[in-house]
Amino acid sequence: MATGEDVVISPLVQALLDKLCSNLLIDFGLNWGVEDELRDLCKILQLIYEISCVAEEMQMKDTCLKIFLREIRDVVYSATYTMDEFIYESHRQCLEDESNLNISRTGSGRKVREYINFSFNKQQILHKYEIPSVINDLKKKMAEIEEKIKPNYLNLISSDKWELDVKERRLQTVSSLDKRQESVSFVDESDVFGREEDAKEMIKILLSDQYDNKKIYVISIVGIGGIGKTTLAQLIYNHPNVVKHFQMRAWVCVSEDFNAFRLSRKILESATRKECNISNLDLLQCELRDALRGKRLLLVLDDIWSVDHKTWNALKVSFSVADKGSRIIVTTRFKSISSITGAIKTLELKLLPNKDCWELFKKKAFDEENFGIDPRLEEIGKRIVEKCKGLPLAINTLGGLLCNESDVKKWDLILKGEMWEVEGDETLPALRLSYHYLPAHLKLCFAYCSLFPKDYRFDKKTLILFWIAEGFIPSKQVDIIEDLGSKYFDELLNRSFFQKYSDIDESIFLMHDMMHDLAELVSKDKYYRLEKGKSHNTISEKVHCISMVSFQPEPMEMELYKYKDLSTFILLQRSWFLKEEEVLHGPRHLIEQFGCLRVLDLSGINSFNSLPDSIGNLKHLRLLNLNWTGIQVLPESLCNLYNLQILMLNGCVLDEFPENMGNLISLQHIEMGDNIWGEQCNMWNKFTQRGIRRLCFLKTLRFFNVRKKNDNDGSTIGELKDLCHVRDDLHV
């Protein structure tokens, strides 16, 4: 299995294209005389987008493409930063126009400076005559990459393969990488642990006459790759009561190719145990109907990856002649397939309990009958089992690799090594198939999760806001971007990349450790998590996002100064009791270094009581998370963050807000808790008194205090006139 990162850039290119078409950049182009340059940049980006879509899917087979994709990514990052600087200037100009009533608001007569502030040269300014060359330089770099790719790859864009639907192309990619053996109906029951109750429940449903009014119905088994869906189906299929009850049984391994003709033939061959050479679909289905007519059928369709209603109905039509009481069992990684197949029961397979995990591991790793168990190996083995977190495929794989191995050092290497470093491991390759079936935008969202430690409890809403701030969810419509982000998350949940934390709180989710390993594997050159006990010698100089789990020793903190192009910095504070000097030094000084930050998360540091004035230099910042910090005052320089979209202040008690909060003209969310009484009510009042009429993109506003006549407390109702995007309950 290839162990390098998966380079995904097409959503970032699309986001940049959307940016170039925005009113703010069009306005900038007109005012600074660079409309033509921006238009030309847009044209070459459209071609780069087409190239990147093809190259992303081919990179697993041709690693040279990774080099080109990385080059494109670097230029796209540079172009995005540059365009954001131009957008920032447009915001600044709009605010300046408003404050100066003598300047025309039409745009045609607007006076502009002869330079703009610019973060990416020594002078920190860009004169008007220099702006065209900056844009042309970006265009030139993209054209050079295009010329490198053209001779060998550009013709592929118009080849027959790329005429396929994008979903079909992803299925072809998964199929070409899938090295698993085709499943069969038989299983050695002595190798199965912990599935007795699941099997009993499913068999009870199969044999029940509750749904016999339907000719045939579907039950589905859903779960993460390697959790044992096929094994459970095999147990059920071969149970004596099931064998006795059904007059005809058929087992078909579907995998990536859900084709009505292919599956009809395989079902017929499995049911009759005879080879079929019919090449016409109509004749084939007639033969299948004759074989099934009047018989009670059990059909297992194992490992379905993709199916639509039309194809499902084309296959299902042959089953209508089977006797009542016929059943279909479907196994899949995708919950949506249960819905498409009309399943009357869906079993979401749980991870194995620790006791059963150990029994399975013992069976695979030790020859107890002849040699017993070495206590040293038993101790390491139990820790390896814990590492597998209830995933049977991982236990089977590692147990098999250690079978009859008596060298303690080799056991210790397996325990302490990363899963992708274990030669012969089948777990991550199986999970990686699910990853390769993701569309590009979901790959970016999934890889970002590697910044958080294992067993981290993901809050759905907060994670979506991080994705939005990083530009993973491009949308020209402000109103729908959170809904689109929720759709992205739900799709990852549907594909078993996330798991529910509990049935009580439906907003909190977990990621299985093996999925987390996969996220680290595919993102290791761009995202990095600093934490105790983890080697920091292999951090790529191209790293784009960093998280730090608790305080790090000063030498490691100093290492961070090298990464000036970071777009995300997350300080995951696990202790509420660190001394002030242990937490303040790093964030304060690092903030000044990371001029490209889009996401800054300092939440949970309760001794962090103020931000440095340099926070106002982070022109690219979209999200600032200060939840549950000791912040009491926000600096006036914060109001220079014209691109800031999300400000999180849950659990904070501010003495006051900066005077020019109304300058945060891109602000969409300000979070200060859902309670509108007491101190939080006072916070909302302080915020709105600073003037919110310019915050026309604001979606979160819990409380608005209308000023009474002859009273200085509160705000005028006219402040709300242009706030047409507010989504949540607003108490006035």
N, C-alpha and C positions, 0 to 999 in steps of 0.2 A: 504494500500500500504506500502511495506517495505520502510523505510526511510534511511537505511544505504547506505554507498558507494557501488558501484559495483567494485569488485576487478578484474582487468584485467592484466594478466601477460604474457600470451602466446607469444605476439610479443616481449616482453623483453627477454624471454627465447630463442626465435629464433634468436634474435640479438646477444645474448651471444654465441650461437652455431656457428653462422657465424664468430664471433670474434675468437673463438677457432680454426677455420679452416683457419684463415688468415695466410699469409706468415710471418707476423711479429711475431705472437705467435709461429708458427712452428720454426722459426729462434731462438726465445728466448728459447724454449724448448731444442733445440740442443745445444745451447751455455752454458746453465746452467744445463744441465743434468736432465731435468724434462719432457722429452717427454712422458714417460709412465704415469706420474701423470696427465698431461694435457689430454692425451688420455682417461684415466679412468674417468676424470671429464666430458668429452664430452659424454661418454656412459651413465652416470647416468642422465645427462641433457636431453638426448633424451627421456628417460622415464618420467622425470619431465615435459617435454613439452607435452607429450601425456596426462598425468594426468591433467595438467592445462587446456588443451582444454576442457576436459570433465567437470571438476569442475567449470569452469567459467559459463558454460551454466546451471549447476544444482544449483548454489548458491542461486537463488531466491526461490527455493523450500526447500533447506536444508542449513540453515544458518551456520551450523557447518563447512561447506566447506569454508566459508569466512575466518574462523580462519586458516585453513590449507593454503589457498591461500595467506593470509597475511604473514604467516611464510615462504612460498616459496618465496614471493616477497622480503622479507628482505634478504634472503640468495642470491637471484639473484642479488640484488643491491650490496651486499658485493663482490660477485664473479665478477661482472662487474667492480667495482672500482679496484679490485685487478688485473684483466686482463689488465685494462687500464694502471695501474702502470707498468706492464711488457712490454706493448707496448711502453710506454714512454721510458723505458730503451732501447728497441730495436732501437727506433729513435735516442736516444742519442748516442748509440754505433755506428750507421751508420755514424752520423756526425763526431764522433771522429775518426773513421776509415778513413774518407775522408781527415780529416785534418792532418793525420799522414801517410805519404806515405810509411813508413817502415812496416806498418801492412798489412798483406795479406787481399785482398778483397774477397777471395773465401769463407770465413766463416769457413773453416776447420781449418785454423791456426790462427784464430782470438784470440787475447788476451782479456780476459774480467777481470773486477775487481772481488775481492772476496766478494763484497757486492753491493747492489743497494740501492738507496734512496727510502724510503718507507714511505708513509704518515700515516699508520694505526697502528703504535706501538710507544711506548714512545721514543725509541732510534732514530726513524725516518730513520732507515736503516734496511736492511734485508740481513743477511749473506747468502752466497751460500748454506750452509748446512741447513739453516732454510726454504728455499723456498719450498722444498717438503712438509714439515709439514703444511705450510700455505695452499697449494692446497688440501692436504688430509683432512684438517680441514673443508674446504668448502664441499668436497665430503661427509664427515661424516655427516654434518648437513643435506645435501640433502637426504642421505640414511635414516636418522632418520625420516624425514618427510614422506618419501615413506612408511616406516614401519608403521607409524601411519595411513596412508590412506588405505593401502592394505586390511586389514580385511573387510572393509565395502564398499569400492569404486572401487578398482582396477579391479574387475570383470566386472564393467560396461563398460570398454573400449571395450571389445569384445562382448558386448550384441547386440541384433538386432537393437536397437535404433541407436547405433553408427555406424552401417553399412550404415545408410542413408547419402545422400549428406549433406555437412555442411549447405548449404542453407536451406534444408528441416528441419534440426534439429532446426535452428533458427526460422523457421516458426512454428514448433511445440511449441517452448518455448513461442513465442508471442501468439499463440492460447490459451495456457494454462493460460496465464496471462490476456487475454482479457476478461474483465467483462462487456463490453458494450452490450446493447441490440441490436438485429438484426434490421437494419433499415427497415422501411416500406415506401410505396409510398405516404402516406398522410401527410399533414402538416397543421397546423393552421396558415393561412396567417397573422393573426393579431399579431403573435409572430415574424414576419420576418421584419427586417428593413435594408434599405441600399442596397438591392440587385435587385432593380427594373431595373436599367440600364443593369446589367449583364444578367438578365433574358430576357430582351427585345432583346439584341444582340444575345443570343443563340437561342431564338425562331425564330428570323428572318432567321438564318442559317438553322434551322430545316425545316422551311416551304418553303425555297427557292428551285427552281428547277435547280440551277446552277450545281449541281453535279449528276443530275439524270442519266447521262450516266453510272454511277456506280450503281450496284444493291443496295448496302448498304454501307454507309460510317460512320466513327466514328468521334465524337467530344469528347474532353476530358476536364475535369475540374480538375485542379491540385492545391494543396496548402498544407500548414502545417496542422497537425491534429487540429481539433477544429475551423477551419476558416469558415466553413459553406458550404462545397462542397455538402454534402448530402442535406442540406436545399435548396440550389439553384436548385439541380436536382429535388427535390420534387415540387418546385414552377413551374418549366418548365413542368414537367410531368403532372401536374394537371391544367395547363392553358387551358381555354375553347377552344381557337383556336387550340391548340395541340391535345386535346381530339377529336375535330371535324375532324382534318386533318388525323389522323392515324386510320386505321381500326382495328388495334390490338396493344395493349400495354402490356409490361411485365416489371416487376421490380424484380431484384434479388440482394440481399446483398451477395457479394462474400467473402469479408474478406480474411483470410489467405489461404484458401483452393481453389485454382483455378484448379478444376478437371473437365474435359470435361463431364464425365458421370453425376456427381452431378449437374453441371450447366445446362446441357441439360434438365434434369428432372425438375429443378426449373423454368426454362424458360417456359417449356410446362405447368406446373401447374399454373404459374402466367398468362400466355396468355389465357388459357382455363378455369381457375378457377375450375379445377377438379384435384383431387388427382391422381397421377400416380404411379403404382406399378411395372412397367416394370423393369426388372433387367438385360437386355441385351442392350449394348450400340447401336448396329446396329438397333435393333427393336425400341429403344427409339428415335433415330435420324430419323428413317422413320416416326414415329408418329409425331415428331416435324415438319418435312418437310410438312407432310400432313396438319397440323394445320396452317402453315405459307404460304402455296402455294397461290400465287396471291394476297396476302394481304399486304397493306402498314403497316410496323411494326415500332414501336418505342420501343427499348429495353434499359433499364438502367441497367448497371452493376456497382453497387455501392461499393466503398471501395476495389479496387483491390490492393493487396500487391505484388503479384508476378505472372508473366506469361512469358512463353517462346514462341517462334514462332511456335514450333511444336504443343503445347497445344492450342494456339490461333487458329491455322488453323484447328485443329480437331473440335473445337467448332464452328467456323465460317462457316464450310462447309454446315451446315443445313440452313443457312440464304440465300443461293443463290437462293432459289425458291420464296423468298418474292418479292413483287412488287417493281418496281423502286420507288425511293423516300423514301425507308426505311432508318432508322437511328439508330445508337447506341450511347448512352451517357455513357462515362466511367468517374468515379470519382476515384482519386488516390492521394497518397502523393508523388508519384515518377514520375518525368518527363520522365524517360526512358520508362515507360509503354505507353506513348503517341506514342513514336516511334515504339514500338513493335506492337501496334494495328493499326498502319498506320493512325493515326488521321489526318484529313485534317484541323482541327482547334483545338488549345489548348488554353484554358482560364486559365491563372495563376491568381487565385483569390487573390484580394488585401484585406488588413485589412480594417475593417469598419471605416468610418469617425467618428470623435468624437461626432458629433451631433446625428448620428444614434446609436452610442454606448449608449449615455445617454437615448435616447428614449427606447431602449431595456431594460436597467437597471431599468428605472422607471416602466416599465410594469411588470417586475419580482419582484421588491422589495417593491413597494408601492401600497396601495389600494387607489388610488387618488379619485375614485368616492365617497367613503364613508367618508374618513378621511383627504383627502388632503395630503400635504407633510410637515413634520416637517423641518423647515429651517436648524436646526443643522444637521439633517440626510442628507439633500440635499447637504450640503457643503461637508460632509464626503463622500457621495455617488459619487460626481463628482470626488473626488480624487481617489476613488476606481476604477472608470471607467478609469481614466488616467493610473492607475497601470496595467490595463488589456491590454493596447496598441492595441486596435482594434480587439482583438480576441473574437469572439462571444461566444464560449464555456465557456471561463473564466467569461464573463459578465453574461451569463445565470446561471452559477454555483453559483457565489457569490451573484447575485441578488436573486436567489432562496433560498440560505441559510439565507438571511436577510429579507425574505418576512415576513411582519407584525411584525418584531422585532423592538421594540421601545427603547430598552436600548442603549444609546449612547456609553457606554463602550464596548459593544459587536461589534458595528460598528467600533469603533476605533481599536479594536484588529485585526479585519479583515484587516483594512487599513495598520497597522504597522507590522503585522506578515508576515512570509514567506509563500509562497503558499503551500509548503509541510506540513506546520503546521496547515493548515485549514482543520478541520475535515469535511468530506463530499465533498471535492473538487474533481472534475472529470477531471480537466484540465491536471495536471501533469501525472496522470495515462494514459490518452489518448496519451500524447506526449511520455511517457516512452515506450510505445509499439514500437514507431519508433526507439528509442534508442536500445531496445533489439533485433531489427532486424539487427542492424549494425554488421558487422564482428569485431573481437576484435581489429584489428589495427585502425579502424575508431573510435571505442569507446575511445581509448587513445587520439587520435587527437581532438575529440570533447570535452572531459573532460578538456583538457589543456586550452581550451578557457575560462574557468571559472576564469582564472587569470586576465582577462581583465574586466573592469567595463561595466555595461550596457550601451548601445548606443555607444560602442566603434566601431570605423571604422577600420575594419580589412583590411590590405593590403595583398592580396593573396600571393604574392611572399615572403614577410617578414614572414608571419605565417608559410609557408612551410619550410623556413630556420630554424625557431625555432623547428619545428617537427623533422627535420633532425638532428639538434644538440642534441636533447633529445634522439635520437635513435629510434624514432617511425617508421622510414621508412628505415628498413634495406635493403641494397642491396649490393651485391658483385661487382656490376658494377658501377663504379663512374659516368660514362657518363649518366646513366638513372635515377639517384636518384631524381633529380628535376622534371623530367617528371612523375615519379611515385608519387611524392608528389602532383603534380598538379592533377593527376588522383584521389588521395584521396580526395582532396578539392572538385573537381567537383562532386564526388559521394555524399559528404555531401550536396552540393548545390542541386543536383538532388533529394535528399531526404528531402529537405526543412529545413535543419538545418541552412542554411545561406540564406540571402536575398540580392539581388542587392541593393546597395546604390543609384545608379542612372544609367540611360542609357548612360550618357556622359562618365563617368569614369568606365570602366568595370573591373578595378582591385581592387575596394573598395567594401566591403560587410559589412552587419550588421547581428546581431543575434537578433531575437525577445526576448523580456524580459522573456517570459515564457520558451523559449528554454534555455536562460541563467540560469534561476532558475533550470532547469533540469540538466544543466552542473554542477552547484554547488552541487546539491543533490547527483549526482553519484560520485563526486570526493572529497567530503568534508573532508575526512581524509588525503588526499595526497596533495591537492592544496588549497592554502589559499590566499585571497586578503585582505590586510589591508587597511582600508579607514575610513574616519571620519564618526562617527555615527554608526559604525558596532561593535558589541560585539566581543572582542578578548579573551574572557574567555574560549572558547571551542576549541582553536587550539590544534590539536592532536600533541603529541610529535613525531609522525612518519611523520609529514608533510614533503613533498619532494620538493615542489615548492612554492615560495611566491612572490607575487607582492605587492608593496606599492604604493598606489595612493596618490601622493604628499607627502610632508614632514609629518612625524608623531612625536608626542611629544616624548621626550627623554625616558620616562618610557617604551613606546611601542617599541621604537628602541632597548632598552636594552633587551627586551624579545627575540629579534631575535637571540641573542647570544646563546640561548639554541639549536638552530637548526643548528648544525654543518654539517649535511649531506645533506643540500640543493643542488639540482642539477640545479634549476633555481631561479634567483633573478632578478626581473624586477622592476625598479623604474619608475613608470608612473608619470612623472612630468607634472602637469596641469597648472602651472604658470611659466612664463618666468621672473618674477620680484622678486623672493625670494632673500634674502641677501645671501652672500657667506657662512656665518657661519651657515645658516639654511639648507644648502644642502650638504656641504662638510664633516661634521663630520661623519654622518651615513655611506655613501658609503665607505669612506676611511678605517674606522676601521672594517666595516663588511666584506670587501673584504678579510682581513687577516683571518677571522674566517671560511669562507666557502671554505674549501679545496677541496670539491667534485663538485664544480660548473661546469656545462656544458654550461649554458646560463647565461650571465651577460649583462643586458640591462640598461644603464645609459643615454639613449637618451633624449634629450630635456633640459638638465640642462646646460644652456648657461654660467653659472658662474663656471662650473666645468672645470678647465683649465689644470689639469695634473693628471696622475694616480700614485699611490704609487708604489714603487719598488716591493712591495709584490705581485703585479699582476703576477709576474713571477713564484710564487709558485702554481698557479692554474693549475696544470698539466693536469686536466681533461677538461679544458675549450675548448669548440667547437665554441662558438659564443660570440663575444664581440661587442655590439652595442653602439657606441659613436656618433651616428648621432645627428647633431645640438647641440653638446656640445661646450664648449669653449676650448676644448683640442688644445694645440699648440705644445706640445712635448710628444712623447711616450717614456717611459723609456726603456733602453737597456734590462732590464730584461724581457720585453715582448717577446723577441726573444727566450726565454726558453719554450714557449708554443708550444711544438712540435705537440700537438693534435689539435691546433686551425685550424678550417676549414673556419670560416666566420669572417671577420673584416669589420665593417660598419663605415664609416667615412664621410658620406654625410653631407655637410654643415660645415665641419671642415676646418681650414686653418692651416696646420702644418708647422712649421719652418723647420723641417727636419725629416727624418725617422731614426730609430736606425740603427747602422752600420750592424748588423747581421740579417736583415730582411729575408735574404735567408735561415735562419735556420727554418723558419716556414714551414716545409716540408709537412705538411698536408693541407696547405691553399688552398681552392678552390675558395673562393669569397673574393675580396676586393672591397668595394663599395666607390666611391668618386664622384658620380654623373655621368650623361650621357654626360654632356657638355665637350668636349675635348679642349676647348679654354680657354685662360685666366688663372686664378688661378688654376683651376682643371687640366689643361694641365701641369702646373708647378708641381702640386702634383704628377701626374703620372710619370713625369720625375724624381722627387726626389726618388720615390719608386723604379723604375726600375734601377736606378743607384746603388742601394744597392746590386744588383745582384739577378736575379730571375731564374737562370738556374736550381736550385735545386727544384723549385716549380712546379714539374711535374704534379701535380693535379689541377693546377690553371685553372679556367674556365672563370673568369672575368678579362679581360685586355683590356682597352679602347685605350691606347696610348702607343707607344714605340718609343723613339727617338734614331735613329741609330747614333752612334758617327761618325763624319767625320774624315778624315785623319788629324793627328796632332792636334786634338781637344779633350779636356778633357770632353766636355759636351756630354752626351748621353751614350749609351751602345753598345756593339758589337752585331751584328746580331746573333752570335752563342748562345747568351743567350736564344733564342727562340727555339733552336733545339729540346728540349725534352718536350716542352709545347704543347702536342698533344690534350689536352682537352679544349682549349680555345673555347668558344661557341659564344660569341657576336662579333660584328664588332670590329676589331682591326685596328687602324690607325697607320701606321708606317711612 
